[in-house]
Amino acid sequence: MATATACAELVAVFPHLLRARRRLSGAASLPSTAALAVVHEHGSLRMTEVAENLGLDLSTVSRHVAHLRTRGLLDASPDPDDGRSQRLTVTGAGEDELRAQRDRVVGALVAHLADWDDAEIGDLTRLLQKLAATTAQEKTLQRNA
C-alpha cells in the first residue's frame, strides 16, 4: 500500500521531471506541441476538448491553436453537430512536426540515458504508464461522481 512518505518523495520529483521535459522538448514549443499532440492522439476535437485534455484555460489554448493554424500544423472545419464550433485536425505538416519533435527528444534521451540499460528504461516506462493510467482513472471517477 502506498504511504504518505513514499508519495511525498514522488511529488518532490515532479518539478524535476517537468524541467527535464522542458529541456528535452524546448520550453518555447512545449505548450503548442502539447496541443498538437492532443489533437493527433484523439483525432478531430473541439477547442474546448483540447483545453480540457491539457487542463488549461480556453483562452490559453486558443492562442496556441491560432499559432498552430498559422503555421499550417492544424486545420479547422465547422463542427457538423454544432455550427458555432469548429473541429480541429492535424495536417500532414503537423504530423511531420510531431515526428521531428519526438525524434529530437528520443535522441536527447539516448544521449542522457547512455548509462542506463533497456530494462531500467522499460521499468521506468511501465511505472510512469501505470501512474498516468491510475491518475486518469481518478479524473474520470471524479467527473462521473
Secondary structure by P-SEA (a helix, b strand, c coil): cccaaaaaaaaaaaaaaaaaaaaaacccaaaaaaaaaaaaacccccaaaaaaaacccaaaaaaaaaaaaaacccccccccccccbbbbbbcaaaaaaaaaaaaaaaaaaaaaaccccaaaaaaaaaaaaaaaaaaaaaaaaaaac
